[in-house]
């Protein structure tokens, strides 16, 4: 079988994937796979901003490092935290100077830096409450100008194999206009997995529909080390809407600008649990406090209230959030809005070193699917976009430094046919229900043990099934694989106690 050759294959077109492409040498031939359209990714959903030391007169690296370690329960990789914090500001500057990202400004022209939970200083650069979308669209505009980059939309990487120091990819491309899905075959010397999170492993998540952990599954099956996949962040303030699988996030920055958390009696409760940090405690702490307050009151009804602030300030600072909750029937300038914790972010993933490299030569991982260790057991707010920028640039620099000379346009490689029997319905739904019961904020070890037994059966079924390789099969296998690794870790950690 003939595989069309590229120097670098980038899987995922969020900020990690796009920024890597922009930093790769222009004489490298690059293929980028976007699972849907370019802007459908968790990066584009990021509201808060990018945390970096941009005002040295009021902030310094040591403070940012300390805040990151405290939030991460000191389970962080300190060397990589230092890389993140010390190199991050230059990437934020490049976003503005080279790529035209429009961050909010003060009257004197300096960056308007905001505060979020866990931060001891105002250090979050932002674009209103749609920072991720602003960065993503600005970078997409730049990458589309590159003649050495080919982008394929509506493409799912369904198989990744390695032979003779080269990677071979079976890609399903959805011809939207023709309504046809075709298998296309590519190979590359280097692969960057930037496939995002695992939100769809849960019933309710703030993640986009494509966050099914595909990159983690593919890396795992190649033999890459997967680390701390059970380090899952549950954001305390998702809009409480049990009708929708995708929960709208109410940014940490709302609390940063003075919002209060209220219980079912509309009473402020965080000062009882966290007298100093109150609503600005790290996310895992706030979610834990909500669970404790739920036990105390017997109610899962919680509210977020910023109505005591100036109406124009709220509308100007949070225009997207204001309009979204207004569509749901709440005016945040006048009343509290209902919130509840929800699966939000993955701190673990494909284990990488300080250059974003895995234990498999030529395989890299960046962004949420990777485990750099910078977040520890809980991510400090707005460190994720910084991680996406810094480590994807370092990956590009490492690939640039080890370029190979290969003039071939095609490579022969044997790969089995993608045909087989159809996948049964209902597996993904079953996985989500299992995970929601087994591990929400805190592990339920009884449900986790039961769930792991069932997930193991499903994994064996998919691994040895002979099912046809389709996008549905790939996503199902990814969800089952991620759930298996997570629950296995949960039970191992229980037994270590």
VOPA-255932 format. One record per residue (C-alpha): residue in three letters; x, y, z. Coordinates in pm, whole numbers, always signed. Each point is the difference from the previous one (the first is absolute). Layout:
+-----+--------+--------+--------+
| res |     px |     py |     pz |
+-----+--------+--------+--------+
| ALA |      X |      Y |      Z |
...
+-----+--------+--------+--------+
//
This chain:
+-----+--------+--------+--------+
| res |     px |     py |     pz |
+-----+--------+--------+--------+
| UNK |     +0 |     +0 |     +0 |
| UNK |   +127 |   +350 |    -87 |
| UNK |    +23 |   +259 |   +279 |
| UNK |    +41 |   +367 |    -91 |
| UNK |   +304 |   +133 |   +184 |
| UNK |    +29 |   +310 |   +221 |
| UNK |   +278 |   +108 |   +234 |
| UNK |   -233 |    +74 |   +289 |
| UNK |   -355 |   -114 |    +75 |
| UNK |   -188 |   +217 |   +251 |
| UNK |   -320 |   -153 |   +136 |
| UNK |   -227 |   +272 |   +138 |
| UNK |    -41 |   +365 |    -87 |
| UNK |    -49 |   +165 |   +335 |
| UNK |   +254 |   +253 |   +123 |
| UNK |   +267 |   -269 |    +62 |
| UNK |    -19 |   -143 |   -350 |
| UNK |    -23 |   +336 |   -179 |
| UNK |   +280 |   +163 |   +202 |
| UNK |   +225 |   -301 |    -62 |
| UNK |    -57 |    +35 |   -375 |
| UNK |    +83 |   +371 |    +12 |
| UNK |   +329 |    -74 |   +176 |
| UNK |   +110 |   -286 |   -226 |
| UNK |   +260 |    +69 |   -268 |
| UNK |   -158 |   +123 |   -328 |
| UNK |   +191 |   -263 |   -197 |
| UNK |   -184 |   -281 |   +182 |
| UNK |   -304 |   -149 |   -171 |
| UNK |   -279 |     -4 |   +261 |
| UNK |   -340 |   -173 |     +3 |
| UNK |   -258 |   +114 |   +257 |
| UNK |   -311 |   -202 |    +79 |
| UNK |   -305 |   +179 |   +139 |
| UNK |   -269 |   -232 |   +133 |
| UNK |   -273 |   +244 |   -101 |
| UNK |    +34 |   +365 |    -98 |
| UNK |   +310 |   +183 |   +125 |
| UNK |   -172 |   +199 |   +274 |
| UNK |   -181 |   -295 |   +163 |
| UNK |   +240 |    -77 |   +282 |
| UNK |    +41 |    +55 |   +374 |
| UNK |   +249 |   +280 |    -71 |
| UNK |   -270 |   +209 |   -163 |
| UNK |   -225 |    -48 |   +305 |
| UNK |   +258 |   +136 |   +246 |
| UNK |   -149 |   +311 |   +161 |
| UNK |   +238 |   +121 |   +270 |
| UNK |   +336 |    +74 |   -159 |
| UNK |   +372 |    -71 |     +8 |
| UNK |   +184 |    +15 |   +332 |
| UNK |   +351 |   +143 |    -25 |
| UNK |   +226 |   +245 |   +183 |
| UNK |    -62 |   +302 |   -224 |
| UNK |    +32 |   +268 |   +268 |
| UNK |   +334 |    -51 |   +181 |
| UNK |    -64 |   +305 |   +218 |
| UNK |   -284 |   -188 |   +172 |
| UNK |    +86 |   -365 |    -67 |
| UNK |   +292 |   -239 |    -44 |
| UNK |    +80 |   -355 |   -114 |
| UNK |    +32 |   -137 |   +353 |
| UNK |   -352 |   +112 |    +90 |
| UNK |   -147 |   -159 |   -314 |
| UNK |   +193 |   -321 |    +66 |
| UNK |   -117 |     -4 |   +363 |
| UNK |   -366 |    +52 |    -98 |
| UNK |    +28 |   -280 |   -258 |
| UNK |   +149 |   -240 |   +256 |
| UNK |   -259 |    +81 |   +265 |
| UNK |   -288 |    -55 |   -244 |
| UNK |   +163 |   -323 |   -122 |
| UNK |    +34 |   -135 |   +356 |
| UNK |   +380 |     -2 |    -53 |
| UNK |    -34 |   -298 |   -235 |
| UNK |   +136 |   +207 |   -289 |
| UNK |   +313 |    -58 |   -206 |
| UNK |   +201 |   +295 |   +134 |
| UNK |   +247 |    +11 |   -290 |
| UNK |   -284 |    +31 |   -251 |
| UNK |   -182 |   +254 |   +218 |
| UNK |   +310 |   +219 |    -15 |
| UNK |    +11 |    -37 |   -380 |
| UNK |   -369 |    +95 |    -19 |
| UNK |    +24 |   +307 |   +222 |
| UNK |   +337 |   +133 |   -116 |
| UNK |    -55 |    -46 |   -374 |
| UNK |   -371 |    +78 |     -5 |
| UNK |    +15 |   +381 |    -15 |
| UNK |   +195 |     +2 |   -327 |
| UNK |   -269 |   -217 |   -163 |
| UNK |   -274 |   +234 |   +122 |
| UNK |   +198 |   +292 |   -145 |
| UNK |    +34 |   -185 |   -332 |
| UNK |   -377 |    -50 |    -13 |
| UNK |    -41 |   +377 |     -3 |
| UNK |   +303 |   +112 |   -199 |
| UNK |    +18 |   -275 |   -264 |
| UNK |   -351 |   -141 |    -23 |
| UNK |   -222 |   +297 |    +81 |
| UNK |   -187 |   -141 |   +300 |
| UNK |   -216 |   +274 |   +153 |
| UNK |    +28 |    -10 |   +379 |
| UNK |   -197 |   +250 |   +208 |
| UNK |   +193 |   +313 |    +95 |
| UNK |     +1 |   +260 |   +275 |
| UNK |    -39 |   +369 |    -87 |
| UNK |   +380 |    +39 |     -5 |
| UNK |    +31 |   -279 |   -259 |
| UNK |   +139 |   -263 |   +238 |
| UNK |   -154 |   -348 |    +17 |
| UNK |   -313 |    -14 |   +216 |
| UNK |    +86 |   -292 |   +230 |
| UNK |   -273 |   -170 |   +200 |
| UNK |     -6 |   -226 |   +306 |
| UNK |   -125 |   -359 |    +22 |
| UNK |    -24 |   -267 |   +267 |
| UNK |   +335 |   -113 |   +142 |
| UNK |   +196 |   +299 |   -131 |
| UNK |   +165 |   +237 |   +247 |
| UNK |    +39 |   +274 |   -264 |
| UNK |   -188 |   +139 |   -298 |
| UNK |   +182 |   -177 |   -284 |
| UNK |   -265 |   -125 |   -243 |
| UNK |     +5 |   +163 |   -345 |
| UNK |   -343 |    -26 |   -162 |
| UNK |   -229 |   +102 |   -283 |
| UNK |   -332 |    +71 |   +177 |
| UNK |   -129 |   -349 |    +85 |
| UNK |    +88 |   -166 |   -332 |
| UNK |   +380 |    -15 |    +23 |
| UNK |    +39 |   -348 |   -144 |
| UNK |   -207 |    +84 |   -306 |
| UNK |   +197 |   +321 |    -59 |
| UNK |   +334 |   -184 |    +14 |
| UNK |   -122 |   -298 |   -203 |
| UNK |   -147 |   +208 |   -283 |
| UNK |   +305 |   +230 |    -13 |
| UNK |   +236 |   -297 |    -29 |
| UNK |   -221 |   -177 |   -257 |
| UNK |    +16 |   +310 |   -219 |
| UNK |   +380 |    -16 |    +12 |
| UNK |    +35 |   -375 |    -60 |
| UNK |   -228 |    +17 |   -303 |
| UNK |   +260 |   +224 |   -164 |
| UNK |   +270 |   -267 |    +23 |
| UNK |    +69 |   -176 |   -329 |
| UNK |   +172 |   -296 |   +170 |
| UNK |   -308 |    -91 |   +207 |
| UNK |   -292 |   -212 |   -123 |
| UNK |   -312 |     -1 |   +220 |
| UNK |   -269 |   -266 |    -36 |
| UNK |   -330 |    +77 |   +174 |
| UNK |   -248 |   -268 |   +111 |
| UNK |   +275 |   -258 |    +32 |
| UNK |    +40 |   -268 |   +266 |
| UNK |   +330 |   -175 |    +61 |
| UNK |   -120 |   -354 |    +60 |
| UNK |   +325 |   -201 |     -9 |
| UNK |   +361 |    +95 |    +67 |
| UNK |   +282 |   -252 |    -47 |
| UNK |   +377 |    +35 |    +14 |
| UNK |   +258 |   -180 |   -214 |
| UNK |   +356 |    +81 |   -110 |
| UNK |     +2 |   +326 |   +200 |
| UNK |   -307 |   +125 |   -184 |
| UNK |   -367 |    +34 |    +97 |
| UNK |   -280 |   -131 |   -222 |
| UNK |   -349 |   +147 |    +35 |
| UNK |   -341 |   -119 |   -115 |
| UNK |   -222 |   +308 |    -14 |
| UNK |   -375 |     +4 |    -56 |
| UNK |    -96 |   +316 |   -189 |
| UNK |   -364 |   +103 |     -7 |
| UNK |    -89 |   +143 |   -338 |
| UNK |   -280 |   +217 |   +141 |
| UNK |   -141 |   +108 |   -334 |
| UNK |     -6 |   -350 |   -145 |
| UNK |   -103 |   -161 |   +329 |
| UNK |   +276 |   -257 |    -38 |
| UNK |   +272 |   -111 |   +241 |
| UNK |   +326 |   -107 |   -162 |
| UNK |   +316 |   -156 |   +143 |
| UNK |   +314 |   +190 |    -92 |
| UNK |   +354 |   -107 |    +85 |
| UNK |   +291 |   +219 |   +111 |
| UNK |   +342 |    -48 |   +156 |
| UNK |   +237 |   +236 |   +184 |
| UNK |   +334 |     +5 |   +179 |
| UNK |   -146 |   +182 |   +301 |
| UNK |   -349 |     +8 |   +151 |
| UNK |   -137 |   +263 |   +238 |
| UNK |   -313 |   -112 |   +183 |
| UNK |   -199 |   +308 |   +103 |
| UNK |   -340 |   -165 |    +28 |
| UNK |   -133 |   +169 |   +314 |
| UNK |   -185 |   -145 |   +296 |
| UNK |   -227 |   -287 |   +101 |
| UNK |   -318 |   +184 |    +98 |
| UNK |   -230 |   -235 |   -189 |
| UNK |    +97 |   -280 |   +240 |
| UNK |   -254 |   +169 |   +232 |
| UNK |   -374 |    +64 |    -19 |
| UNK |    +56 |   +372 |    +55 |
| UNK |   +304 |   +201 |   -109 |
| UNK |   +101 |   +351 |   -101 |
| UNK |   +198 |   -151 |   -290 |
| UNK |    -93 |     +5 |   -367 |
| UNK |   -155 |   -303 |   -172 |
| UNK |   +334 |   -116 |   -143 |
| UNK |   +175 |    -43 |   +338 |
| UNK |     +7 |   -381 |     +2 |
| UNK |   +365 |    -64 |    +89 |
| UNK |    +97 |   -136 |   -344 |
| UNK |   +365 |   +106 |    +21 |
| UNK |    +40 |   -166 |   +339 |
| UNK |   -146 |   -325 |   -131 |
| UNK |   +222 |     +0 |   -309 |
| UNK |   +312 |    +79 |   +205 |
| UNK |    -88 |   -267 |   +258 |
| UNK |    -37 |   -263 |   -271 |
| UNK |   +337 |   +103 |   -147 |
| UNK |   +164 |    -59 |   +339 |
| UNK |    +32 |   +359 |   +119 |
| UNK |     -5 |    +59 |   +375 |
| UNK |   -331 |   +138 |   +130 |
| UNK |    +28 |   +171 |   +337 |
| UNK |   -246 |   +132 |   +260 |
| UNK |   -309 |    -33 |   -221 |
| UNK |   -211 |     -1 |   +317 |
| UNK |   +110 |   +358 |    +75 |
| UNK |   -328 |   +148 |   -125 |
| UNK |   -114 |   +352 |    +79 |
| UNK |   -366 |    +65 |    +74 |
| UNK |    -71 |   +368 |    -49 |
| UNK |   -215 |   +133 |   +286 |
| UNK |   -205 |   +248 |   -203 |
| UNK |   -155 |   -158 |   -307 |
| UNK |   -350 |   +127 |    -80 |
| UNK |   -238 |   -249 |   +164 |
| UNK |   -191 |   -142 |   -295 |
| UNK |    -68 |   -373 |    +21 |
| UNK |   -171 |     -1 |   -339 |
| UNK |   +324 |    +45 |   -194 |
| UNK |   +307 |   -227 |    -11 |
| UNK |   +221 |   +300 |    -76 |
| UNK |    -16 |   +232 |   +300 |
| UNK |    +69 |   +368 |    -52 |
| UNK |   +291 |   +119 |   +213 |
| UNK |    -23 |   +309 |   +220 |
| UNK |   +358 |   +124 |     -3 |
| UNK |   +221 |     +6 |   +307 |
| UNK |    +50 |   +368 |    -83 |
| UNK |   -356 |    +75 |   +116 |
| UNK |   +107 |    -94 |   +352 |
| UNK |   +327 |   +181 |    -64 |
| UNK |   -200 |   +317 |    -54 |
| UNK |   -195 |    -43 |   +324 |
| UNK |   -282 |   -254 |    -44 |
| UNK |   -125 |   -194 |   +303 |
| UNK |    -97 |   -366 |    +25 |
| UNK |   -335 |    -60 |   +170 |
| UNK |   -170 |   -314 |   +130 |
| UNK |   -366 |   -101 |    -39 |
| UNK |    -97 |   +258 |   +264 |
| UNK |   +182 |   +270 |   -199 |
| UNK |   +260 |    +20 |   +277 |
| UNK |   +370 |    +50 |    -68 |
| UNK |   +184 |   -310 |   +129 |
| UNK |   +361 |     +6 |   -125 |
| UNK |   +129 |   +221 |   +288 |
| UNK |    -95 |   -282 |   +243 |
| UNK |   +220 |   -251 |   -183 |
| UNK |   +273 |   +231 |   -133 |
| UNK |    +14 |   +313 |   +222 |
| UNK |   +296 |   +154 |   -186 |
| UNK |    -43 |   -101 |   -364 |
| UNK |   -380 |    -25 |     +3 |
| UNK |   -135 |    -21 |   -360 |
| UNK |   +354 |    +39 |   -135 |
| UNK |   +124 |   -336 |   +126 |
| UNK |   +125 |   -240 |   -271 |
| UNK |   -264 |   -185 |   -200 |
| UNK |    +28 |   -338 |   +170 |
| UNK |    -34 |   +165 |   +341 |
| UNK |   -312 |   +190 |   -104 |
| UNK |   -156 |   -313 |   -152 |
| UNK |    +74 |   -193 |   +319 |
| UNK |   -160 |   +277 |   +208 |
| UNK |   -312 |    -14 |   -217 |
| UNK |    -23 |   -375 |    +63 |
| UNK |    +37 |    +58 |   +376 |
| UNK |   -266 |   +271 |     -5 |
| UNK |   -230 |   -232 |   -196 |
| UNK |    +34 |   -257 |   +280 |
| UNK |    -70 |   +268 |   +262 |
| UNK |   -310 |   +143 |   -172 |
| UNK |   -129 |   -312 |   -173 |
| UNK |    -35 |   +200 |   -321 |
| UNK |   +193 |     +6 |   -328 |
| UNK |   -125 |   +352 |    -75 |
| UNK |   +283 |   +257 |    -19 |
| UNK |    +27 |   +351 |   -138 |
| UNK |   +259 |   +249 |   -120 |
| UNK |    -74 |   +368 |    +63 |
| UNK |   +181 |   +303 |   -143 |
| UNK |   -310 |   +222 |    -12 |
| UNK |   +147 |   +229 |   +268 |
| UNK |   +251 |   +129 |   -258 |
| UNK |    -68 |   +279 |   -250 |
| UNK |   -232 |   -107 |   -283 |
| UNK |   +210 |   +154 |   -278 |
| UNK |   +316 |   -156 |   +141 |
| UNK |   -156 |   -348 |     -7 |
| UNK |   -129 |    +38 |   -356 |
| UNK |   +330 |   +138 |   -130 |
| UNK |   +226 |   -244 |   +186 |
| UNK |   -209 |   -313 |    -63 |
| UNK |   -206 |    +64 |   -315 |
| UNK |     -8 |   -361 |   -117 |
| UNK |    -88 |   -143 |   +342 |
| UNK |   -261 |   +272 |    +56 |
| UNK |   -175 |    -80 |   -329 |
| UNK |    +24 |   -378 |    +46 |
| UNK |   -162 |     -1 |   +344 |
| UNK |   -256 |   +255 |   -121 |
| UNK |   -102 |   -255 |   -265 |
| UNK |    -49 |   -246 |   +288 |
| UNK |   -232 |   +246 |   +174 |
| UNK |   +236 |   +165 |   +250 |
| UNK |   +124 |   +360 |    +10 |
| UNK |   +332 |    -13 |   +186 |
| UNK |     -4 |   +376 |    +52 |
| UNK |   -314 |    -38 |   +215 |
| UNK |    -10 |   -353 |   +139 |
| UNK |   +196 |   -313 |    +93 |
| UNK |    +61 |   -269 |   -261 |
| UNK |    -19 |   -377 |    +71 |
| UNK |   +333 |   -188 |     -3 |
| UNK |   +133 |   -346 |    +85 |
| UNK |   +336 |   -179 |    -39 |
| UNK |    +65 |   -173 |   -331 |
| UNK |   +282 |   -192 |   -171 |
| UNK |   +226 |   +261 |   -153 |
| UNK |   +369 |    -77 |    -50 |
| UNK |   +255 |   -281 |     -5 |
| UNK |   +332 |    +49 |   +178 |
| UNK |   +140 |   -342 |    -92 |
| UNK |    +52 |   -152 |   -344 |
| UNK |   +276 |   -109 |   -236 |
| UNK |   +316 |    +39 |   +204 |
| UNK |   +258 |   +234 |   -154 |
| UNK |   +330 |   +160 |    +95 |
| UNK |    +95 |   +368 |     +6 |
| UNK |     +3 |     +4 |   -382 |
| UNK |   -342 |   -162 |    -39 |
| UNK |   +152 |   -333 |   -110 |
| UNK |   -144 |   -338 |   +100 |
| UNK |   +192 |   -322 |    +65 |
| UNK |    -53 |    -89 |   -369 |
| UNK |   +252 |   +169 |   -232 |
| UNK |   -169 |   +252 |   -228 |
| UNK |   -329 |     +3 |   +193 |
| UNK |    -92 |   +322 |   +183 |
| UNK |   -307 |   +113 |   +193 |
| UNK |   -115 |   +353 |    +81 |
| UNK |   -285 |   +169 |   +182 |
| UNK |   -268 |   -175 |   +201 |
| UNK |    +73 |   -351 |   -133 |
| UNK |   +358 |    +24 |   +129 |
| UNK |   +140 |    -40 |   +349 |
| UNK |   +278 |   +253 |    +50 |
| UNK |    -63 |    -13 |   +374 |
| UNK |    -30 |   +379 |    +23 |
| UNK |   -351 |    -18 |   +146 |
| UNK |    +60 |   -264 |   +268 |
| UNK |   -328 |   -137 |   +136 |
| UNK |   -199 |   +317 |    -75 |
| UNK |    +52 |   +265 |   -266 |
| UNK |    +46 |   +361 |   +104 |
| UNK |   -247 |   +215 |   -196 |
| UNK |   +123 |   +125 |   -341 |
| UNK |   +322 |   -204 |     +8 |
| UNK |   -137 |   -229 |   -274 |
| UNK |    +25 |   +244 |   -290 |
| UNK |   +351 |    +90 |   +120 |
| UNK |    +96 |   -369 |     +1 |
| UNK |   -146 |    -41 |   -350 |
| UNK |   +217 |   +284 |   -131 |
| UNK |   +329 |    -69 |   +177 |
| UNK |    +25 |   -374 |    -50 |
| UNK |   -128 |     -7 |   -359 |
| UNK |   +271 |   +255 |    -87 |
| UNK |   +261 |   -217 |   +173 |
| UNK |   -122 |   -302 |   -199 |
| UNK |    +40 |   +196 |   -323 |
| UNK |   +349 |   +109 |   +100 |
| UNK |    +98 |   -362 |    +74 |
| UNK |   -135 |   -123 |   -335 |
| UNK |   +177 |   +287 |   -179 |
| UNK |   +328 |   -100 |   +164 |
| UNK |    -30 |   -363 |   -116 |
| UNK |   -132 |    +38 |   -355 |
| UNK |    +46 |   -297 |   -229 |
| UNK |    +70 |    +14 |   -373 |
| UNK |   -254 |   -216 |   -183 |
| UNK |   -110 |    +96 |   -350 |
| UNK |   -254 |   -281 |    -38 |
| UNK |   -358 |   +108 |    -68 |
| UNK |   -146 |   -346 |    +67 |
| UNK |    +97 |   -300 |   +212 |
| UNK |   -120 |   -361 |    -27 |
| UNK |   -135 |   -159 |   +318 |
| UNK |   -236 |   -294 |    +62 |
| UNK |   -308 |    +80 |   +210 |
| UNK |   -302 |   -220 |    +60 |
| UNK |   -334 |    +87 |   -158 |
| UNK |   -239 |   +218 |   +206 |
| UNK |   -301 |   -224 |    -70 |
| UNK |   -190 |   -200 |   +261 |
| UNK |   -331 |    -43 |   +179 |
| UNK |   -201 |   +303 |   +122 |
| UNK |    +54 |   +139 |   +350 |
| UNK |   -288 |    -66 |   +246 |
| UNK |   -187 |   +307 |   +126 |
| UNK |     +8 |   +123 |   +360 |
| UNK |   +362 |    -62 |   +106 |
| UNK |    +92 |   +368 |    +29 |
| UNK |   -313 |    +79 |   +202 |
| UNK |    +77 |   -287 |   +237 |
| UNK |   +358 |   +123 |    +48 |
| UNK |   -116 |   +354 |    +83 |
| UNK |   -250 |   -126 |   +258 |
| UNK |   +265 |   -220 |   +162 |
| UNK |   +250 |   +286 |    +26 |
| UNK |   -253 |   +251 |   +133 |
| UNK |    -85 |   -238 |   +286 |
| UNK |   +354 |   -130 |    +62 |
| UNK |   +198 |   +324 |    +11 |
| UNK |   -166 |   +340 |    +34 |
| UNK |   +208 |   +248 |   +207 |
| UNK |    +83 |   -289 |   +237 |
| UNK |    +40 |   -368 |    -95 |
| UNK |   -281 |   -236 |   +100 |
| UNK |   +214 |   -310 |    +46 |
| UNK |   -289 |   -245 |     -1 |
| UNK |   -128 |   +134 |   -333 |
| UNK |   +357 |    +31 |   -132 |
| UNK |    +76 |   -367 |    +70 |
| UNK |   -325 |   -112 |   -163 |
| UNK |    +52 |   +241 |   -287 |
| UNK |   +356 |   -117 |    -65 |
| UNK |   -120 |   -359 |    -36 |
| UNK |   -255 |   +101 |   -262 |
| UNK |   +236 |   +240 |   -180 |
| UNK |   +264 |   -277 |    -17 |
| UNK |   -256 |   -225 |   -171 |
| UNK |    -83 |   +275 |   -250 |
| UNK |   +368 |    +67 |    -68 |
| UNK |    +66 |   -369 |    -75 |
| UNK |   -308 |     -6 |   -223 |
| UNK |   +123 |   +297 |   -204 |
| UNK |   +364 |   -113 |    -11 |
| UNK |    -91 |   -341 |   -141 |
| UNK |   -326 |    +69 |   -176 |
| UNK |    +59 |    +25 |   -370 |
| UNK |   -227 |   +306 |    -11 |
| UNK |    +19 |   +229 |   -303 |
| UNK |   +231 |   +296 |    +52 |
| UNK |   -227 |   +305 |     -9 |
| UNK |     +7 |   +335 |   +187 |
| UNK |   -258 |   -143 |   +242 |
| UNK |   +219 |   -302 |    +70 |
| UNK |   +309 |   +218 |    +53 |
| UNK |   -178 |   +231 |   +249 |
| UNK |   -157 |   -296 |   +182 |
| UNK |   +336 |   -174 |    +31 |
| UNK |   +156 |   +326 |   +123 |
| UNK |   -265 |    +53 |   +269 |
| UNK |    +23 |   -361 |   +118 |
| UNK |   +382 |    +10 |     +7 |
| UNK |    +10 |   +329 |   +195 |
| UNK |   -268 |   -119 |   +247 |
| UNK |   +197 |   -323 |    +50 |
| UNK |   +326 |   +184 |    +78 |
| UNK |   -175 |   +251 |   +229 |
| UNK |   -186 |   -258 |   +209 |
| UNK |   +306 |   -224 |    +16 |
| UNK |   +197 |   +293 |   +145 |
| UNK |   -283 |    +86 |   +241 |
| UNK |     +1 |   -353 |   +142 |
| UNK |   +380 |    -13 |    +16 |
| UNK |     +5 |   +328 |   +194 |
| UNK |   -265 |   -133 |   +236 |
| UNK |   +212 |   -307 |    +70 |
| UNK |   +307 |   +217 |    +61 |
| UNK |   -173 |   +184 |   +286 |
+-----+--------+--------+--------+
//
